[in-house]
Amino acid sequence: MELENSYKTYSEDVRYIKVDEKEIIIVGTAHISKQSADLVKEVIENEMPDTVCIELDEKRYKSLSEKKKWEELDLKELIKQKQLSTLLINILLASYQKKLGEKLGVSPGLELLEAAQSADRLNIPIELCDRDVRITLKRAWNSMTFWQKLKFMTSGLAGIFDDEAITEEKLNEIKQKDVLSELMNELGKTLPILKKVLIDERDVYLAEKIRRAKGNKIVAVVGAGHVSGMLEILKENKARELDSIEQIPPASPVIKIIGWLIPVIIIGSIAYIGYSQGLTEAGDNALYWFLANGIPSALGTLIALGHPLTILTAFLAAPFTSLTPVIGAGYVAAFVQAYFAPPKVKEFQTVSNDISKVSNWWSNKLLRIFLVFILSGLGSAVGTYVGAYEIIKNLFG
């Protein structure tokens, strides 16, 4: 049950609940609010809890506390693991928060870092209670259809490139909110699956991790957007199994079937054309497939101002990557671009600012890798449909 108000000296952002013998004090914060950071410090110092739980995972905590060393990021390995999409989403969200934080004169995540620092000063152990951000983003990305992904990216880019001045009234409104949760709630109106993965699932995850935290008195510092959901879950006072939401869902069997069906149809069609119409006709169709894929992919890479060897690689790789769902032309081209034109450390450090200006996508080498990835992949996709149409038409012609 929720505790009675022996703590009413705090603002309404501080909520209390008792679960069995465990007293949990939840501090709901805005992720770019100095006021939230001050409140976090006040509550921890006054309450002297057994444990401080923080809405961070290990990687985000290191990023905040150690000022993440971008030079240690192995970009080529990240591309091999096919995580470029995840990284781009992360940068888009971080840029949105950072832009608002600069308007308010506050660094994003200040209150979360303050929670850790206050606990450290008082020798209070901390527990990082958020789900690994990579799992969260992958679950969000994999749960969307192609059109939902396109819609999400369009919405995200529109927000990043929007330089409309924020009024004082709007700033005051933002100060009262958990900005990332508000952004996700807005996107959730058009893409409900995002709210489910980024908010609802994490409400369950955070609540259960806090419920399991050591000690009888816990201070939990979380974004304001999670508080109401967490309280409802904690009131139920029952253990939650987290394994199902710690897994990255496998691709749909239908997608896998379609992915392998395309190469089977193309190769089978060319083989049948060779059998029924002759090897010359089969060779012409194979050449058409090669050029239909290679030229648009290379053209996309050229538009992205990719390295000459990246352009050549996109041209040569696209016809073959289009025949396998294992890897796309975009990842092959991005890897070559990262190898021959690697970003400088300062370009990693400024990417959250650079991403909001269109021209910087060509001048910042990290963003140019994303451009190569997107445009070469898009060119290959166009070529796949054009090539497949022509070959199937010739098969029945």
N, C-alpha and C positions, 0 to 999 in steps of 0.2 A: 504494500500500500504506500501511497505517497506520504511523506513526513509532514507533520504539522509545522507551522511556520515559526520555528525558533530561529530561523535564518533570514527573517524578513528585512534585515538591514541591507541585503543585496538587492540588485535590480531584478526585474522579472526574467532576465536572461538566465538566472540560476534556478534550477529545479531540483527537487529532492524526491528520492524514492527509497523505500526499504525493501530489500529482497531477502527473506529469511532473516539472518542476523547481520546482513551486510547493508551498510548505509552508503548510498550512492548519491553524490552531489554532481549534477550535470551542469556544466557551464556552456551555454550555447553562444557561439561567437560569430562575428562577421570576419571573413578571412582577410580583409584589408582595413581593419579598424583598429586604431591606436587605443580607443576606448575599450575594446575587447581585450587587448593585451594587458591593460592596466587592471581590468576586472579579474583576469586569470591569475595575475600575480597576487592580488588582494585575497582571493578565495583560498589559494594554496597556502599562503602565509598565515591566514587566520585559522584555517581548519586543520592544518598539519595532518594530512591523511596518511594512511599506511602505504598507499600507492597512488600515483598520478597516471591515469590512462589518457593517451593522446591519439587523436584522429590522424595518425601517420602510419605508413609502412616503413620498412627499413630503408628503402632507397630514397623515399621522399625526406625522411629524417636526415640521412647523410647529406642530401642535397641542400637542406636548410642549414644544418649545423656546420658542415665542412665547406660550404660554398662550392658545391659540386665541381670537381676538377674535370672540365670538359676534355682536356687533353688526354685523359685516361679512357675516354669513350672509344671503343674499337668499332668504328663505323662499318668497316668491311664485314666484321663478324655479325653485326646487327643486321646487315643486308642479307648475309647468308641465312640467318634465322628468319628471314622474311618479316622483319619488325618495322620496316620503314613507315607503313601506314600508322602503326601504333605511335611511333615517335612523332609523326606529323600531327596527329590528334592531340598529343600531349603538349606540343609546342603551341598549337592554336589556342588551347584552353589556358595555358600559362600566359600567353601574350594578352589574352582578354583580361585576365586578372591583373597582370602587371600594368596594363594601360589604365585601369581604374585605380589601382594602387598609387600610381604616379599622380593622378588627379587629386588624391587625398593626402599625398605626402607620406604614404605608409607602404612598407614592403609587404608583399603577399606572404602569408604564413607567419607573420610576426608574433601573433598570439600563441601559435603552436610552439614556436621556438621559445617564447617566454615561459610556457608551461614546463618545458624540459629544463630550462636554465634555473627557474625558481625551485624546482624539485632537486636539482643538483646542489644548489646552494644550501638546501635544508637537509641534504642526505636522504631524500625520499626516493625510493626506486620508481622508475617509470616503466610503463608497458605500452608498446606501440600496437594499437588495436585495430588498425585499418587493414583491409585486404590489400595484397600486393597490387600496386597500381597497374602493373603490366597485365595481370589477370583481369582486372576490372576493364581495362581498355580493350583487351582482346575479346572478352565476353561481349562487350558492347558492339565491337566491330563485326564479330562473327554472327551476331544475332540479327544484323540488318540485311535486308535484301540489297541488290545492286542499286536500285532506285532510291532506297532509303539512305544508303551510303552517299550517293550523289547529292541528295537533299541536305544531308547533314553537313557535308563538306561545303556546299553552297552557303548554308546558313552560317557556318563557322567563318568562312572567308568574308562574308558580307559584314559580320560583326567586327572582324579584324580591320577591314579597310574603311570602316565607318569612322570618320573624323569629326562627326557632329559634336559640337561643344556640349558639355554636361552642365546643366544649370545647378545653382546652389541648392535648389529644392530637391533636384534629383540626387545630388551628392548626399544630402541629409537622409534621403530615403535609402540609398545604398548602404550607408553606415549601419543601418539597423538590420541588414540582411547578410546571410551567408551567400556571397556573390556566386560562387561556383554552383551551389545548389539552386539558386535562383535561375542561373543560366540553364541548368539542366531541366528545371521545371518548365521553363519556357519552351525548350526543345521538346520536352515530353508531351506538350500539347499537340504537336504535329508528329512526333515520333515516340509513342508511349514506351517502346522497348528500351529507349535510352533511360528514361526515368526508372524503369524496373531494375535495370542493371546498375546504374550509377547512384541511385538514391535508395530504392526499396531494399534491394539485396544487401546494400551496405548498412542500412538500418539494422537488419537482422545480424549481420556480421559484427558490427560494433557493439550492439547490445549484448550478444553472447560472450564476446571477448571481455567486456567489462564485467559481466556477471561472474566470469571465471577468474577475474583478477585476484591476486593475493591480498589478504587483509580484510578487516571489517569496516574500514572507512575508506572510501574511494572518491577521488575527485576525477571526473572525466571531462576532458576538454574536446568538444566536437563542434562542427559547423551548425549554426542555428537551424538549418534546413533538416537536420537529422533528429532534432530533439523530440518532436511530437511522435514520430514513428518509433523511436527507441523507447520512449516511455510506455507506449502501448504494448510493445513486445516484453519489456521488463515486468509490467504489471501481470502478465500471464504467468510469470515465475515458473517457467519450465525450460529444461535444457533443449538447445537447438543443435541439430546436426549441421555442420558447416561444409562437409566434404563436397556436397553437390554444387555449392556456389564457389568452391575454390578450384573447380575444374574448368578448363576451356572447352566449350561444347564442340564436338566434332562436326565437320562439315556435313550438310545434309546429303544422304545417299543419292537423292535425285541430282544434286549438283555434281557429285562424283560421277554418276552415270552419264550425265550430259557431257562432263569434261572428257571422258574417255570415248564417248560416242562420236564426238566431232572428228578426232583423228581416224577412228575406224571408218567413218563415212567417207572422209577425204581420200585416205589411202586406198580404201576398197573401190571407190569410184574411179580413181586414176588407173588402178589395176584392171578394172573391168573395161574401161575405155581402151586400154592397151590390148586386151583380149579381143574385144569386139570391133574396134576401129583401127587398130594398128599401133605400133610403138611410137610412131611419129606424133600421132594425135595425143597419146599419153604423155609424151615428152613436152608437147606444147602446153598441156594442162598443168603439168608439174612446174614448168617455168612460170606459167601465169600465177600459180599459187605462191611461188617464191617471190616474184616481183610484187604481187598484190599485198603481201605481208611486209616484205623488206622495205619497200619504198615509203609507205606511210610511217612506219616505225622510225626509219632514218630521218624522215622529214620532221617528225615530232622532236627527235633529238637535236636536229639542226636548229629548230625554232628555240629550243631551250639553250642554245649555244653550247652544246656538249662538245667535249674534246673530239678531235677528228677520229681518233681510234674508237671512241664511244659511238660515233655516228656509224662507222663501218661495222662495229659489233652489233648494233641494233639492226642494221640491214641484213647481216648474215644470220643473226640469232632468231629473229622474229618468225621466219618460216618454220623453224623447228620447234621453238617454244610454243607456238600455236597448236602443235600437234601433241602436246602433253599438258595435263593440268597441274603437274608437279611444280613448275616454275614458269613465270611469265617473262616476256621480253623486257618489261620495265625493271625487274630486279637484276637481270643480266647487265643491262645498260647502266643502271645505277652503280653496280659494283665496279665496272670498268671506269666510270666517271670518278668514283671515289678513289680509285687506284692512281689514275693519271692526273687528277686535279683535286687533291684532298683539301678540305677546308682548313683554314688556319684557326688557331685557338680562339682568337678574338672574334672570329665569325660565329663560333659556337656561343660565345658570351653575349653577342649582340643580336642573336637570331630572334629573340622575343620582340625586339624593337623593329628589326629589319623586315619581319614578315608582314607588317602592316602597310608597307609601301610596295606597290607593284614592281617598280623598277629594281628594287633590292633583290627580288627573286632571281635576277640575272647577275647582279654584282656580288651577292653573298654566295660563296661556293657551296655551303651546306644547302641553302634553298635551291640552288641550281641543280643539285643532285635530286632533290624532290621534283623539280621541273622535268628533268630527264626521265625519272621514274614514271611520272604521270603521263607525259606527252608521248614517250616511246611506247608505253603500254596501251595508250588510247589509239595510237596509230596502228599497232599490231591488231587490236580488237576490230578496228574498222576493216583492216585488210583481211582478217579471218572471215568476216561476213561477206565481203565482196568476192573473195576467192572461192569460198564455199558455194555461193550463189552461181558463179560462172561455171564451176566444175560440175555441179549437179545439173545445171541447165544443159551442158554439153552431153552429160550422161544420157539424158532423155531426148536429146536432140538428134 
